[in-house]
Amino acid sequence: MRTIETLVIGGGIAGLSAAARIARHGETVVLERESAPGYHSSGRSATFCHFGIGDGLVHKLTAVSKAVFAAPAEDGFPPLARRMAALFIARAEESDQLDRLTATTLAHSPEAERIAGDALREIVPVLKTGADGFSAGLHDPDAYKLDSDAMLQANVRALRDAGGELVPDAPVEAIRRDGERWTVDTRGESYAAKRIVNAAGAWADKLAEMAGVKPLGLTPLKRTIIAFRPPEGVDVSGWPFTKTVGEGFYMLPEGSGRLLASPMDETASEPCDAQPDEETIALAAWNVEQATTMPIRRIEHKWSGLRTFAPDKSPVAGYAPDAPGFFWLAGQGGFGLQTSPGMAMAAEALLFGLDWPEALGEAGIDLGELSPKRPSL
């Protein structure tokens, strides 16, 4: 039995970014069920930071985190992100949705501007415009393409520099409350921890049930991404992240000259190693072909991941009301990477009763918005 201060369960971006800060306050161990961090959702995301996803809380957390992504890289290590434009496109009947997105984006990214008609094709030449296509858009030059591996590894370094430890291949087999501590059994070792941080992603509710804690009602939703080559001679390197404001797709260029695209599917799933199905793969290709002049001759790669949401679609951070020392860090949906610096700041403050971080306060984030005790849960 190993006695520690804090045990973080889940080695995705949520758990690792929080653990990197938590480890400064006492001995901290991160348990990861897989052989490497970020195996599930964090390693399968399109990893783009923008304001076209989530609610007001997510937008504020994104704004706080964006300042971290814009900072210079650590000496000798790759940057966490690079500046890359985002383009949100709308058909004539979607103008109200574009209006709302414009207001949201301008509140956080004042360089964004509305464009229309031929200006869309000047940015992404393959888009279909006009009566049967897209009529308007919002161009945000100050969005960011994130590097999920660089982010994960930066947090692992920070965790270790603070004296913490990441333990891979360590699925949790049992959890119980013993006096003032939680005892957690894995295949290789048992831990007695003053506090547990439940950052288990799609498995967070199941972990809570194992511990005898009331679950939040989290829902894992599967999302699929395909990779394909543009037509010969078409240079996509300067294209922005492009997303429909309504149903449809998003796509973005990859460093190898390929394009990634998703039909933005949301299929309810049990926690699992998510795999794409042929129907959704075909839908991704069809949506791109309907919206652009590009034929997709061959899909070079495809994969799926799980995006896990709380019932009210907002992230959760805070101690469980029915279990002393059991801390929720869950429900990051499809915005876990782009909000992780802000969520880590909040988790650290809430875990240890610290002053609310200035960056979160200035963004208008109230700690009650994150609480598992909030009325909407």
Backbone hydrogen bonds in HBPLUS format (Angstrom, degrees):
<---DONOR---> <-ACCEPTOR-->    atom                        ^
c    i                          cat <-CA-CA->   ^        H-A-AA   ^      H-
h    n   atom  resd res      DA  || num        DHA   H-A  angle D-A-AA Bond
n    s   type  num  typ     dist DA aas  dist angle  dist       angle   num
A0002-ARG N   A0190-SER O   2.91 MM 188  6.23 165.3  1.93 144.2 148.1     1
A0192-ALA N   A0002-ARG O   2.80 MM 190  6.02 158.8  1.84 145.7 148.5     2
A0004-ILE N   A0192-ALA O   2.92 MM 188  6.22 159.2  1.97 151.9 157.5     3
A0005-GLU N   A0027-GLU O   3.12 MM  22  5.23 138.1  2.30 130.5 142.8     4
A0194-LYS N   A0005-GLU O   3.06 MM 189  5.11 124.5  2.38 114.6 129.3     5
A0195-ARG N   A0005-GLU O   3.16 MM 190  6.58 141.1  2.32 152.9 164.0     6
A0006-THR N   A0027-GLU O   3.10 MM  21  6.48 165.7  2.12 157.6 161.3     7
A0029-VAL N   A0006-THR O   3.11 MM  23  6.60 155.2  2.17 157.9 165.0     8
A0007-LEU N   A0195-ARG O   3.04 MM 188  6.43 162.3  2.07 156.9 162.2     9
A0197-VAL N   A0007-LEU O   2.85 MM 190  6.20 160.1  1.89 152.1 154.7    10
A0008-VAL N   A0029-VAL O   2.82 MM  21  6.14 167.5  1.84 160.6 164.4    11
A0031-LEU N   A0008-VAL O   2.80 MM  23  6.24 160.8  1.84 166.9 173.5    12
A0009-ILE N   A0197-VAL O   2.90 MM 188  6.09 175.0  1.90 168.9 168.6    13
A0199-ALA N   A0009-ILE O   2.94 MM 190  5.49 139.2  2.11 140.5 152.2    14
A0010-GLY N   A0031-LEU O   2.82 MM  21  5.79 158.1  1.86 160.9 168.4    15
A0038-GLY N   A0011-GLY O   3.02 MM  27  6.13 138.9  2.19 121.4 133.7    16
A0016-LEU N   A0012-GLY O   2.99 MM   4  6.08 170.8  2.00 160.6 163.6    17
A0017-SER N   A0013-ILE O   3.00 MM   4  5.74 160.6  2.04 138.3 144.3    18
A0018-ALA N   A0014-ALA O   3.23 MM   4  6.27 158.9  2.28 143.6 149.5    19
A0019-ALA N   A0015-GLY O   2.87 MM   4  5.93 159.5  1.91 145.4 152.3    20
A0020-ALA N   A0016-LEU O   2.95 MM   4  6.06 148.9  2.05 146.3 152.9    21
A0021-ARG N   A0018-ALA O   3.02 MM   3  5.47 138.9  2.19 109.0 119.8    22
A0022-ILE N   A0018-ALA O   2.87 MM   4  6.10 161.7  1.90 153.0 159.2    23
A0023-ALA N   A0019-ALA O   2.91 MM   4  5.77 160.5  1.95 150.3 152.3    24
A0024-ARG N   A0021-ARG O   3.27 MM   3  5.83 158.6  2.32 112.0 117.9    25
A0025-HIS N   A0022-ILE O   2.86 MM   3  5.65 166.9  1.88 128.6 132.4    26
A0165-GLU N   A0028-THR O   3.08 MM 137  6.54 143.1  2.22 145.6 156.8    27
A0030-VAL N   A0165-GLU O   2.77 MM 135  6.17 159.8  1.80 161.5 168.5    28
A0167-VAL N   A0030-VAL O   2.76 MM 137  5.98 171.7  1.77 177.7 176.6    29
A0032-GLU N   A0167-VAL O   2.95 MM 135  6.08 161.9  1.98 160.0 155.3    30
A0170-ALA N   A0032-GLU O   2.88 MM 138  5.54 170.7  1.89 138.1 139.6    31
A0169-ASP N   A0034-GLU O   2.77 MM 135  4.89 178.7  1.77 130.3 130.5    32
A0043-GLY N   A0038-GLY O   2.85 MM   5  4.87 113.4  2.30 129.3 137.5    33
A0044-ARG N   A0041-SER O   3.08 MM   3  5.22 158.5  2.13 107.7 114.5    34
A0146-LEU N   A0047-THR O   2.76 MM  99  5.06 156.0  1.82 148.9 152.8    35
A0049-CYS N   A0144-TYR O   2.78 MM  95  5.09 177.5  1.78 165.8 166.3    36
A0144-TYR N   A0049-CYS O   3.31 MM  95  5.09 169.1  2.33 140.0 143.3    37
A0059-HIS N   A0055-ASP O   2.96 MM   4  6.30 155.6  2.02 153.6 161.2    38
A0060-LYS N   A0056-GLY O   3.04 MM   4  6.30 156.8  2.09 147.5 152.9    39
A0061-LEU N   A0057-LEU O   2.95 MM   4  6.21 160.8  1.99 153.2 158.6    40
A0062-THR N   A0058-VAL O   2.82 MM   4  5.97 149.3  1.91 146.0 155.1    41
A0063-ALA N   A0059-HIS O   2.93 MM   4  6.20 152.5  2.01 144.8 151.8    42
A0064-VAL N   A0060-LYS O   3.10 MM   4  6.39 158.5  2.14 147.8 152.6    43
A0065-SER N   A0061-LEU O   2.97 MM   4  6.15 161.0  2.01 145.6 151.2    44
A0066-LYS N   A0062-THR O   2.76 MM   4  5.86 147.6  1.87 149.8 158.8    45
A0068-VAL N   A0065-SER O   2.90 MM   3  5.22 130.9  2.14 105.3 118.8    46
A0069-PHE N   A0065-SER O   3.11 MM   4  6.56 154.2  2.18 150.2 157.6    47
A0070-ALA N   A0066-LYS O   2.98 MM   4  6.20 140.1  2.15 144.8 155.3    48
A0071-ALA N   A0068-VAL O   3.17 MM   3  5.38 152.5  2.25 104.2 112.3    49
A0077-PHE N   A0074-GLU O   3.07 MM   3  5.46 161.7  2.10 137.4 135.1    50
A0147-ASP N   A0080-LEU O   2.82 MM  67  5.37 154.4  1.89 157.6 150.8    51
A0082-ARG N   A0145-LYS O   2.95 MM  63  5.43 150.9  2.03 145.6 154.9    52
A0145-LYS N   A0082-ARG O   2.90 MM  63  5.43 161.0  1.93 167.4 163.4    53
A0084-MET N   A0143-ALA O   2.85 MM  59  5.41 170.3  1.86 131.1 134.5    54
A0241-PHE N   A0085-ALA O   3.01 MM 156  6.37 158.1  2.06 155.2 149.9    55
A0086-ALA N   A0140-ASP O   2.83 MM  54  5.11 154.8  1.89 139.2 147.5    56
A0140-ASP N   A0086-ALA O   2.81 MM  54  5.11 172.4  1.81 158.9 161.6    57
A0087-LEU N   A0241-PHE O   2.68 MM 154  6.03 157.9  1.73 168.1 171.3    58
A0243-LYS N   A0087-LEU O   2.90 MM 156  6.37 157.2  1.96 157.9 164.3    59
A0088-PHE N   A0138-LEU O   2.90 MM  50  5.08 165.1  1.92 145.9 149.9    60
A0138-LEU N   A0088-PHE O   2.81 MM  50  5.08 146.0  1.92 141.2 152.0    61
A0089-ILE N   A0243-LYS O   2.91 MM 154  6.17 154.6  1.97 142.7 151.0    62
A0245-VAL N   A0089-ILE O   3.00 MM 156  5.99 149.9  2.09 163.2 159.5    63
A0090-ALA N   A0136-ALA O   2.90 MM  46  5.49 157.0  1.96 162.9 157.8    64
A0135-SER N   A0090-ALA O   2.92 MM  45  6.23 147.1  2.03 147.6 155.1    65
A0136-ALA N   A0090-ALA O   3.33 MM  46  5.49 165.6  2.35 152.1 152.7    66
A0094-GLU N   A0091-ARG O   2.87 MM   3  5.30 159.9  1.91 118.0 124.6    67
A0098-LEU N   A0094-GLU O   3.09 MM   4  6.43 155.3  2.16 151.2 158.7    68
A0099-ASP N   A0095-SER O   2.86 MM   4  6.09 148.6  1.96 145.8 154.6    69
A0100-ARG N   A0096-ASP O   3.07 MM   4  6.39 158.3  2.12 148.6 153.0    70
A0101-LEU N   A0097-GLN O   3.02 MM   4  6.26 161.3  2.06 148.0 153.3    71
A0102-THR N   A0098-LEU O   2.86 MM   4  5.97 152.6  1.94 145.5 153.3    72
A0103-ALA N   A0099-ASP O   3.08 MM   4  6.36 159.8  2.12 149.5 153.6    73
A0104-THR N   A0100-ARG O   3.06 MM   4  6.31 162.5  2.10 149.0 153.7    74
A0105-THR N   A0101-LEU O   2.88 MM   4  6.02 168.8  1.90 154.3 157.2    75
A0106-LEU N   A0102-THR O   2.93 MM   4  5.98 168.9  1.94 153.5 156.9    76
A0107-ALA N   A0103-ALA O   3.27 MM   4  6.33 140.3  2.44 138.0 146.8    77
A0108-HIS N   A0105-THR O   2.98 MM   3  5.45 147.5  2.09 110.7 120.0    78
A0109-SER N   A0105-THR O   2.59 MM   4  5.53 146.0  1.70 157.7 169.6    79
A0112-ALA N   A0109-SER O   3.07 MM   3  5.99 172.6  2.07 132.5 134.8    80
A0113-GLU N   A0139-HIS O   2.91 MM  26  5.41 153.1  1.98 144.1 152.0    81
A0139-HIS N   A0113-GLU O   2.88 MM  26  5.41 171.8  1.88 160.2 157.8    82
A0115-ILE N   A0137-GLY O   2.93 MM  22  5.24 162.3  1.96 139.3 141.4    83
A0137-GLY N   A0115-ILE O   2.86 MM  22  5.24 151.9  1.94 149.0 144.1    84
A0119-ALA N   A0116-ALA O   3.11 MM   3  5.65 146.3  2.23 144.0 138.3    85
A0117-GLY N   A0135-SER O   3.09 MM  18  5.30 164.6  2.11 129.3 131.0    86
A0120-LEU N   A0117-GLY O   3.07 MM   3  5.91 156.6  2.13 122.7 127.9    87
A0121-ARG N   A0118-ASP O   3.05 MM   3  5.28 117.5  2.45 100.9 115.1    88
A0122-GLU N   A0118-ASP O   3.09 MM   4  6.45 134.5  2.30 144.2 157.5    89
A0123-ILE N   A0120-LEU O   3.13 MM   3  5.46 140.3  2.30 102.1 112.6    90
A0124-VAL N   A0120-LEU O   2.92 MM   4  6.20 170.9  1.93 155.9 158.7    91
A0127-LEU N   A0124-VAL O   3.15 MM   3  5.98 174.8  2.15 132.2 133.6    92
A0293-THR N   A0126-VAL O   2.84 MM 167  5.20 134.7  2.05 135.6 150.1    93
A0128-LYS N   A0291-ALA O   3.00 MM 163  5.72 158.3  2.05 150.6 144.3    94
A0134-PHE N   A0128-LYS O   2.86 MM   6  6.27 166.0  1.88 137.9 136.6    95
A0133-GLY N   A0130-GLY O   3.07 MM   3  5.14 162.9  2.10 109.1 114.0    96
A0151-MET N   A0147-ASP O   2.96 MM   4  6.21 156.5  2.02 155.0 162.3    97
A0152-LEU N   A0148-SER O   2.91 MM   4  6.11 163.6  1.94 150.5 154.6    98
A0153-GLN N   A0149-ASP O   2.90 MM   4  6.07 171.8  1.91 156.1 158.5    99
A0154-ALA N   A0150-ALA O   2.92 MM   4  5.96 151.3  2.00 142.3 150.2   100
A0155-ASN N   A0151-MET O   3.17 MM   4  6.36 155.4  2.23 146.1 151.6   101
A0156-VAL N   A0152-LEU O   2.97 MM   4  6.29 148.0  2.07 146.4 156.2   102
A0157-ARG N   A0153-GLN O   2.94 MM   4  6.18 159.5  1.99 148.3 153.1   103
A0158-ALA N   A0154-ALA O   3.02 MM   4  6.26 158.5  2.07 142.3 148.4   104
A0159-LEU N   A0155-ASN O   2.87 MM   4  5.99 155.0  1.93 143.6 150.7   105
A0160-ARG N   A0156-VAL O   2.99 MM   4  6.22 165.4  2.01 152.5 155.4   106
A0161-ASP N   A0157-ARG O   2.78 MM   4  5.96 157.8  1.83 152.1 159.2   107
A0162-ALA N   A0158-ALA O   3.10 MM   4  6.22 139.0  2.28 139.0 148.1   108
A0162-ALA N   A0159-LEU O   3.24 MM   3  5.32 131.2  2.49  95.4 107.8   109
A0164-GLY N   A0159-LEU O   2.79 MM   5  5.01 149.3  1.88 155.7 145.8   110
A0163-GLY N   A0160-ARG O   2.94 MM   3  4.97 160.1  1.98 106.6 111.7   111
A0173-GLU N   A0185-ASP O   2.76 MM  12  5.51 173.5  1.76 160.8 161.7   112
A0185-ASP N   A0174-ALA O   2.86 MM  11  5.13 165.2  1.88 147.9 152.9   113
A0176-ARG N   A0183-THR O   2.96 MM   7  5.37 151.1  2.05 149.0 157.2   114
A0183-THR N   A0176-ARG O   2.80 MM   7  5.37 173.8  1.80 168.2 170.2   115
A0178-ASP N   A0181-ARG O   2.78 MM   3  5.39 156.6  1.84 159.7 166.9   116
A0181-ARG N   A0178-ASP O   3.09 MM   3  5.39 167.7  2.11 128.9 129.9   117
A0182-TRP N   A0193-ALA O   2.81 MM  11  5.21 170.4  1.82 156.4 157.2   118
A0193-ALA N   A0182-TRP O   2.78 MM  11  5.21 158.1  1.83 154.0 157.3   119
A0184-VAL N   A0191-TYR O   2.83 MM   7  5.17 157.7  1.88 148.7 156.4   120
A0191-TYR N   A0184-VAL O   2.83 MM   7  5.17 155.6  1.88 145.0 153.3   121
A0186-THR N   A0189-GLU O   2.92 MM   3  5.40 149.4  2.02 144.8 154.8   122
A0196-ILE N   A0325-GLY O   2.83 MM 129  6.20 162.2  1.86 171.4 176.2   123
A0327-PHE N   A0196-ILE O   2.79 MM 131  5.90 168.1  1.81 164.2 167.9   124
A0198-ASN N   A0327-PHE O   2.72 MM 129  5.95 172.2  1.72 176.8 177.2   125
A0329-LEU N   A0198-ASN O   3.07 MM 131  5.65 146.2  2.19 145.6 137.7   126
A0203-TRP N   A0200-ALA O   2.97 MM   3  5.18 151.0  2.06 137.3 131.1   127
A0204-ALA N   A0201-GLY O   3.03 MM   3  5.29 167.7  2.04 118.2 119.7   128
A0207-LEU N   A0203-TRP O   2.90 MM   4  6.12 152.9  1.98 156.2 164.6   129
A0208-ALA N   A0204-ALA O   3.03 MM   4  6.28 155.0  2.10 144.1 150.5   130
A0209-GLU N   A0205-ASP O   2.95 MM   4  6.26 160.8  1.98 152.5 157.1   131
A0210-MET N   A0206-LYS O   3.02 MM   4  6.23 152.0  2.10 143.5 150.9   132
A0211-ALA N   A0207-LEU O   3.10 MM   4  6.41 138.6  2.28 140.4 151.3   133
A0211-ALA N   A0208-ALA O   2.94 MM   3  5.03 125.2  2.24  97.1 112.0   134
A0213-VAL N   A0208-ALA O   2.81 MM   5  4.85 168.7  1.83 144.9 141.0   135
A0212-GLY N   A0209-GLU O   3.05 MM   3  4.92 156.0  2.11  99.4 107.0   136
A0219-THR N   A0309-PHE O   2.84 MM  90  5.28 158.4  1.89 149.6 156.8   137
A0309-PHE N   A0219-THR O   3.01 MM  90  5.28 163.8  2.03 136.0 134.9   138
A0269-SER N   A0220-PRO O   2.97 MM  49  5.57 149.6  2.06 154.6 151.6   139
A0221-LEU N   A0307-ARG O   2.84 MM  86  5.15 155.2  1.90 131.1 139.3   140
A0307-ARG N   A0221-LEU O   2.79 MM  86  5.15 165.5  1.81 145.9 150.0   141
A0222-LYS N   A0267-THR O   2.73 MM  45  4.97 169.9  1.74 137.6 138.2   142
A0267-THR N   A0222-LYS O   3.32 MM  45  4.97 160.8  2.36 129.2 133.2   143
A0223-ARG N   A0305-GLY O   2.89 MM  82  5.55 156.0  1.94 161.6 168.4   144
A0305-GLY N   A0223-ARG O   2.96 MM  82  5.55 149.6  2.06 151.5 161.3   145
A0225-ILE N   A0303-TRP O   2.89 MM  78  5.58 161.8  1.93 165.1 168.6   146
A0303-TRP N   A0225-ILE O   3.01 MM  78  5.58 154.5  2.07 154.7 161.8   147
A0226-ILE N   A0261-ALA O   2.82 MM  35  5.39 161.6  1.85 157.6 163.8   148
A0261-ALA N   A0226-ILE O   2.92 MM  35  5.39 151.1  2.01 148.8 154.9   149
A0227-ALA N   A0301-HIS O   2.82 MM  74  5.07 144.9  1.94 154.7 150.6   150
A0300-GLU N   A0227-ALA O   2.82 MM  73  5.58 137.9  2.00 149.2 159.9   151
A0228-PHE N   A0259-LEU O   2.98 MM  31  5.52 155.4  2.04 152.7 160.7   152
A0259-LEU N   A0228-PHE O   2.86 MM  31  5.52 167.6  1.87 166.6 170.7   153
A0234-VAL N   A0231-PRO O   3.05 MM   3  5.69 156.0  2.11 144.1 143.8   154
A0239-TRP N   A0236-VAL O   2.96 MM   3  5.30 165.4  1.99 117.2 121.9   155
A0242-THR N   A0251-MET O   2.81 MM   9  5.34 176.2  1.81 169.8 170.9   156
A0251-MET N   A0242-THR O   2.81 MM   9  5.34 148.8  1.91 148.9 159.2   157
A0244-THR N   A0249-PHE O   3.10 MM   5  5.96 165.3  2.12 173.5 177.3   158
A0250-TYR N   A0262-SER O   3.06 MM  12  5.54 143.2  2.20 146.7 156.2   159
A0262-SER N   A0250-TYR O   2.99 MM  12  5.54 151.3  2.07 153.0 158.9   160
A0252-LEU N   A0260-LEU O   2.98 MM   8  5.43 145.4  2.10 143.2 151.6   161
A0260-LEU N   A0252-LEU O   2.86 MM   8  5.43 168.8  1.87 159.9 162.8   162
A0254-GLU N   A0258-ARG O   2.76 MM   4  5.26 166.3  1.78 153.6 150.9   163
A0257-GLY N   A0254-GLU O   3.10 MM   3  5.80 159.1  2.14 129.4 129.9   164
A0281-ILE N   A0277-ASP O   3.07 MM   4  6.33 157.1  2.13 154.3 161.6   165
A0282-ALA N   A0278-GLU O   2.96 MM   4  6.12 160.1  2.00 148.0 152.9   166
A0283-LEU N   A0279-GLU O   2.95 MM   4  6.21 147.5  2.06 139.5 149.0   167
A0284-ALA N   A0280-THR O   2.96 MM   4  6.20 153.6  2.03 147.1 152.7   168
A0285-ALA N   A0281-ILE O   3.25 MM   4  6.60 162.8  2.28 149.5 152.6   169
A0286-TRP N   A0282-ALA O   2.88 MM   4  6.07 161.9  1.92 150.7 156.5   170
A0287-ASN N   A0283-LEU O   2.88 MM   4  5.98 165.0  1.90 153.5 156.6   171
A0288-VAL N   A0284-ALA O   3.28 MM   4  6.49 157.8  2.33 145.1 150.3   172
A0289-GLU N   A0285-ALA O   3.00 MM   4  6.24 164.0  2.02 152.5 157.2   173
A0290-GLN N   A0286-TRP O   2.89 MM   4  6.08 151.0  1.98 152.6 160.2   174
A0291-ALA N   A0287-ASN O   3.22 MM   4  6.29 142.0  2.37 137.9 146.6   175
A0292-THR N   A0288-VAL O   2.99 MM   4  6.00 128.1  2.27 147.9 160.7   176
A0333-GLY N   A0308-THR O   2.78 MM  25  4.52 144.9  1.90 151.4 139.5   177
A0313-LYS N   A0310-ALA O   2.95 MM   3  5.01 163.5  1.97 113.6 118.3   178
A0316-VAL N   A0330-ALA O   2.84 MM  14  5.26 164.4  1.87 163.9 160.2   179
A0330-ALA N   A0316-VAL O   3.02 MM  14  5.26 145.1  2.14 137.1 147.8   180
A0317-ALA N   A0370-LEU O   2.82 MM  53  5.20 163.9  1.84 134.0 137.9   181
A0318-GLY N   A0328-TRP O   3.05 MM  10  5.34 149.7  2.15 141.7 146.1   182
A0328-TRP N   A0318-GLY O   2.78 MM  10  5.34 164.4  1.81 151.6 147.4   183
A0320-ALA N   A0326-PHE O   2.78 MM   6  5.72 170.3  1.78 176.2 174.2   184
A0326-PHE N   A0323-ALA O   3.19 MM   3  5.63 155.7  2.26 139.0 136.2   185
A0335-PHE N   A0332-GLN O   2.91 MM   3  5.73 152.5  1.99 151.8 157.6   186
A0339-THR N   A0335-PHE O   3.13 MM   4  6.12 128.5  2.40 144.2 155.5   187
A0340-SER N   A0337-LEU O   3.32 MM   3  5.19 157.6  2.38  99.9 106.5   188
A0343-MET N   A0339-THR O   2.90 MM   4  6.05 163.8  1.93 161.6 166.9   189
A0344-ALA N   A0340-SER O   2.89 MM   4  5.91 154.1  1.96 148.8 154.9   190
A0345-MET N   A0341-PRO O   3.14 MM   4  6.40 154.2  2.21 144.0 150.2   191
A0346-ALA N   A0342-GLY O   3.09 MM   4  6.38 161.1  2.13 147.9 152.7   192
A0347-ALA N   A0343-MET O   2.84 MM   4  6.05 161.0  1.88 150.4 155.9   193
A0348-GLU N   A0344-ALA O   3.03 MM   4  6.18 164.8  2.05 149.8 153.1   194
A0349-ALA N   A0345-MET O   3.17 MM   4  6.42 166.6  2.19 150.4 153.7   195
A0350-LEU N   A0346-ALA O   2.93 MM   4  6.10 164.5  1.95 156.9 161.3   196
A0351-LEU N   A0347-ALA O   2.87 MM   4  5.89 157.5  1.92 151.4 157.4   197
A0352-PHE N   A0348-GLU O   3.29 MM   4  6.36 159.2  2.33 147.9 151.7   198
A0353-GLY N   A0349-ALA O   2.90 MM   4  5.54 111.8  2.38 139.4 152.7   199
A0354-LEU N   A0349-ALA O   2.95 MM   5  4.55 144.4  2.08 130.6 137.1   200
A0360-LEU N   A0357-PRO O   3.11 MM   3  5.42 122.8  2.45 104.0 117.5   201
A0361-GLY N   A0357-PRO O   3.03 MM   4  6.35 161.1  2.07 155.7 161.6   202
A0362-GLU N   A0358-GLU O   2.84 MM   4  6.02 164.4  1.87 157.8 161.4   203
A0363-ALA N   A0359-ALA O   3.19 MM   4  6.26 136.9  2.38 131.2 141.7   204
A0365-ILE N   A0360-LEU O   2.98 MM   5  5.35 164.3  2.01 160.3 155.4   205
A0364-GLY N   A0361-GLY O   2.97 MM   3  5.13 155.2  2.03 104.6 112.4   206
A0369-GLU N   A0366-ASP O   2.95 MM   3  5.59 151.2  2.03 119.2 127.0   207
A0370-LEU N   A0367-LEU O   3.20 MM   3  5.67 147.8  2.31 109.4 117.2   208
A0371-SER N   A0368-GLY O   3.27 MM   3  5.06 144.8  2.40  95.2 105.1   209
A0374-ARG N   A0371-SER O   3.24 MM   3  5.44 168.2  2.26 110.1 112.0   210
A0377-LEU N   A0374-ARG O   3.02 MM   3  5.80 167.1  2.03 126.6 130.7   211
